[in-house]
């Protein structure tokens, strides 16, 4: 299926290649190509191929995902192994499913860490039905700085805008605009209160095929009190292929205290400070709505001051969520 390039204003993919493979059970297969400063290249092909789940699951179940990999080295000064070679797989609301890869390369199958699913579909679960659509590769080696590369599938939709705004009636107004659509079946809107767990809340019919601007609007009424809400958009085409498109962050209460970031943009070290309220716990969320706090080092200096080592964080825009308030910064 031919797909138009997805052009989200808020998301910039750093993966080089994504292919969708499989017949009755298609799955995401990613190819990462990493060039070292020492003259060699590492090529990592990895894709989710199967679900390990029990045969009975009336009250939910634990499961793991198998991923096939092919890791090869080429060029000059090829080392005996990498320092770090591992990854994370996202399956719907179950994110950061860890898997390890052999540092010295080769062909084989890796298995993710165990995770819980609150459903009774263990006998029919596939990597597609579980929404296993994003793979993040963490690599570090001679001549290759520690970095995280992200791979997910492109939308057959050119997204112009995706926004969510809290209204004075207590509802959240959500709107997105597409410039073109190709074989677009429907959208699914997800909501999260912590940036980790996501719940699907609405389905919106797509336009199918369109070469003109299409505007979609809906509302969400919040039943619980919260300071911050995250919304994520997923698109599914007629063949059942899908991807997550964009994330919007909504502050439902006026911040009593504004977070200050120094410098902003930052390259390696970010200082977060407040004046009135203590910072408390610090969570950092990327533009995909994923909590990436475990990819940085947070050092509390005082109740109102903390320093964050961003050296291993990919470039981009991030949202900081604390009990004292929220704010955005840019990593260069």
C-alpha positions in Angstrom: 0.0 0.0 0.0 1.3 3.4 -0.9 1.4 5.8 1.9 1.9 9.6 2.0 4.5 10.8 4.3 3.1 11.8 7.7 4.1 15.4 8.4 3.2 16.1 12.0 4.3 19.6 13.2 5.1 18.3 16.7 6.8 14.9 16.0 10.2 14.4 14.2 11.0 10.8 13.7 14.7 9.9 13.9 14.4 6.4 12.6 15.8 5.7 9.1 13.5 2.9 7.8 10.2 1.2 8.7 8.6 -1.6 6.9 5.4 -3.5 7.5 5.7 -7.2 7.0 3.5 -10.3 7.3 0.4 -11.7 5.8 -2.4 -12.8 8.2 -0.5 -11.3 11.1 1.4 -8.3 10.0 3.8 -6.6 12.3 6.2 -3.7 12.6 9.7 -4.4 11.4 12.3 -1.7 11.9 15.7 -1.3 10.4 18.1 1.0 12.2 21.4 2.0 10.5 23.9 3.6 12.9 27.2 5.0 11.6 30.2 5.3 14.0 32.9 7.9 14.0 35.4 5.0 13.8 34.6 3.9 10.3 32.1 1.1 10.9 28.3 0.8 10.6 25.8 -1.2 12.7 22.6 -2.4 11.1 19.9 -3.6 13.4 16.7 -5.2 12.0 14.2 -6.1 14.7 10.4 -6.8 14.5 7.7 -8.1 16.8 6.6 -11.6 15.6 4.6 -13.3 18.3 2.7 -13.2 21.6 3.4 -15.5 24.6 0.2 -15.7 26.6 -1.7 -18.3 28.6 -4.7 -20.2 27.2 -7.0 -19.0 29.9 -7.4 -15.5 31.2 -10.8 -14.7 32.7 -9.4 -12.0 34.9 -6.6 -10.7 32.7 -3.1 -12.2 32.0 0.6 -11.6 31.8 2.3 -11.8 28.4 5.6 -11.3 26.6 6.4 -10.5 23.0 9.0 -12.3 20.8 11.0 -10.1 18.5 13.2 -11.5 15.6 16.5 -9.6 15.2 19.4 -9.5 12.7 22.4 -7.4 13.8 25.3 -7.0 11.5 28.5 -4.9 11.3 30.2 -3.5 8.2 33.1 -1.1 7.3 36.4 -0.6 9.0 37.5 -1.0 12.6 34.6 -3.2 13.5 34.6 -3.8 17.3 34.0 -7.2 18.9 30.9 -5.9 20.5 28.8 -2.8 21.5 28.7 -1.4 25.0 24.9 -1.3 25.1 22.4 -2.8 22.7 18.8 -3.1 24.0 15.4 -1.7 23.4 11.8 -1.1 24.4 8.5 -2.1 22.7 5.2 -0.3 23.1 2.0 -2.3 22.9 -0.9 0.0 23.3 -1.1 1.3 26.9 1.6 -1.2 27.9 4.8 0.8 27.2 8.5 0.4 27.8 8.5 -3.4 27.5 12.2 -4.1 27.8 14.2 -6.5 25.6 17.9 -7.2 25.4 20.0 -7.8 22.2 23.4 -9.4 21.9 26.1 -6.8 22.0 28.2 -8.8 19.5 25.4 -9.0 16.9 23.9 -12.1 15.2 20.5 -13.5 14.3 18.0 -14.7 16.8 14.9 -14.0 18.8 14.6 -11.7 21.9 11.7 -11.7 24.4 10.4 -8.6 26.2 9.9 -8.3 29.9 6.6 -9.6 31.3 3.6 -7.2 31.4 0.0 -7.4 32.5 -3.1 -6.9 30.3 -6.5 -6.4 31.9 -8.5 -8.2 29.2 -9.6 -11.8 28.4 -8.3 -12.0 24.8 -5.2 -14.1 25.6 -6.1 -16.9 23.1 -6.6 -14.4 20.2 -4.0 -11.8 21.0 -1.5 -10.9 18.2 1.1 -8.1 17.9 -1.5 -6.2 15.8 -4.4 -6.5 18.2 -2.2 -5.5 21.1 -1.1 -2.4 19.2 2.6 -3.3 19.2 3.6 -0.5 16.9 6.7 1.3 18.3 10.3 0.1 18.9 13.0 2.1 20.6 16.6 1.0 20.2 19.2 2.0 22.8 22.8 1.7 21.5 26.2 2.7 22.7 29.6 1.6 21.5 33.1 2.6 20.3 32.6 5.7 18.2 28.8 5.7 18.8 27.5 7.9 21.6 24.7 6.6 23.9 21.5 7.3 22.0 17.9 6.1 21.6 16.4 5.7 18.1 12.6 5.5 17.6 10.8 3.6 14.9 7.0 3.6 14.3 4.9 3.4 11.2 3.9 6.5 9.1 0.3 7.5 8.7 -1.5 7.5 5.4 -2.6 10.9 6.5 -1.0 14.4 6.3 -1.9 15.9 9.7 -1.9 19.7 9.8 -2.8 20.2 13.4 -3.9 18.4 16.6 -4.9 20.4 19.7 -6.8 20.0 22.9 -8.0 22.9 25.1 -9.7 23.0 28.4 -13.0 25.1 28.4 -14.7 27.0 31.1 -17.5 24.4 31.1 -15.2 21.7 32.4 -14.9 19.9 29.0 -11.8 19.5 26.8 -12.3 20.6 23.2 -10.2 18.4 20.9 -9.6 19.2 17.2 -7.4 18.0 14.4 -7.1 18.8 10.8 -5.9 16.7 7.9 -4.6 18.0 4.5 -4.8 14.6 2.7 -6.1 11.1 3.6 -5.5 7.8 1.8 -7.5 4.7 2.7 -8.1 6.2 6.2 -10.8 4.1 8.0 -11.0 5.8 11.4 -9.3 7.6 14.3 -9.0 6.5 17.9 -8.6 9.1 20.6 -6.7 8.0 23.8 -6.5 9.8 27.1 -3.9 9.5 29.9 -3.5 11.2 33.3 0.1 10.2 33.9 1.8 9.9 30.5 2.2 6.1 31.1 -1.2 4.4 30.9 -3.5 5.2 28.0 -7.3 4.4 27.6 -9.2 4.6 24.3 -12.2 7.0 24.8 -13.6 7.7 21.3 -13.7 6.4 17.8 -14.1 8.9 14.9 -14.8 7.9 11.3 -12.2 9.0 8.8 -12.8 10.4 5.4 -11.3 7.5 3.5 -9.6 9.3 0.6 -9.4 13.0 0.5 -7.2 15.7 -1.1 -8.8 18.6 0.7 -8.7 19.9 4.3 -10.8 17.9 6.7 -11.6 19.1 10.2 -12.5 16.8 13.1 -13.8 18.0 16.4 -15.0 16.3 19.6 -15.2 16.9 23.3 -14.2 15.0 26.4 -15.8 15.6 29.8 -13.4 14.8 32.7 -15.0 12.9 35.6 -12.0 13.3 38.0 -9.9 16.2 39.2 -6.5 16.4 37.7 -4.0 19.1 36.8 -2.8 17.7 33.5 -4.4 15.4 30.9 -2.7 13.9 27.8 -4.5 13.1 24.6 -3.1 10.8 21.8 -4.4 10.3 18.3 -4.2 6.9 16.5 -5.1 6.3 12.9 -6.2 3.0 11.3 -6.5 2.4 7.6 -8.8 -0.1 5.8 -6.2 -2.8 5.9 -6.0 -2.7 9.7 -2.6 -1.0 9.7 -2.3 1.8 12.2 0.0 4.2 14.0 -0.1 6.8 16.7 0.0 10.3 15.2 0.3 13.1 17.8 0.0 14.0 21.5 -1.6 17.1 23.0 -1.1 18.2 26.7 -3.9 20.0 28.5 -3.5 21.9 31.8 -6.9 21.8 33.5 -5.9 24.2 36.3 -4.1 27.4 36.3 -0.6 26.9 37.6 0.1 28.6 40.9 3.8 28.5 40.2 5.7 28.7 36.9 8.6 26.3 36.3 11.7 28.0 35.1 14.2 26.2 32.8 17.8 27.3 32.4 19.0 27.2 29.7 16.2 26.7 27.3 17.0 25.2 24.7 19.5 23.0 26.6 22.1 20.6 25.4 23.4 18.5 28.3 22.4 20.1 31.6 19.0 21.6 32.4 18.2 23.4 35.7 14.5 23.4 36.8 13.5 25.9 39.5 10.4 27.2 41.3 9.7 30.0 43.8 6.5 29.3 45.7 5.9 25.5 45.7 8.3 22.6 46.1 9.1 20.7 42.9 8.3 17.3 44.2 8.5 14.4 41.8 9.7 15.3 38.3 8.4 13.5 35.2 9.6 14.2 31.6 7.2 13.4 28.7 8.1 13.5 25.0 5.8 14.6 22.1 4.5 11.1 21.8 3.2 11.2 25.3 5.8 8.7 26.6 7.3 9.2 30.0 11.1 9.3 29.4 12.2 10.2 32.9 14.2 6.9 33.1 16.4 8.1 30.2 17.8 11.1 32.1 19.5 11.6 35.5 17.6 13.9 37.9 19.6 15.4 40.7 17.6 17.3 43.4 19.5 20.3 44.7 16.8 21.6 47.0 13.0 21.6 47.4 12.8 24.3 44.7 15.8 23.4 42.5 16.8 20.3 40.5 19.3 19.6 37.7 18.7 17.1 34.9 21.4 15.5 32.8 20.0 15.4 29.2 23.1 14.0 27.5 21.4 10.7 26.5 18.1 12.3 25.5 17.2 12.7 21.8 16.8 16.2 20.5 13.2 17.5 20.5 10.6 19.2 22.7 9.6 17.8 26.1 7.1 18.6 28.8 8.0 18.6 32.5 5.2 17.6 34.9 5.7 18.2 38.7 3.3 18.9 41.6 4.5 22.5 41.4 3.3 22.9 37.8 4.2 22.0 34.2 6.4 23.5 31.5 8.1 22.8 28.2 11.8 22.8 27.2 13.8 22.0 24.1 16.7 19.6 23.9 19.3 20.6 21.2 
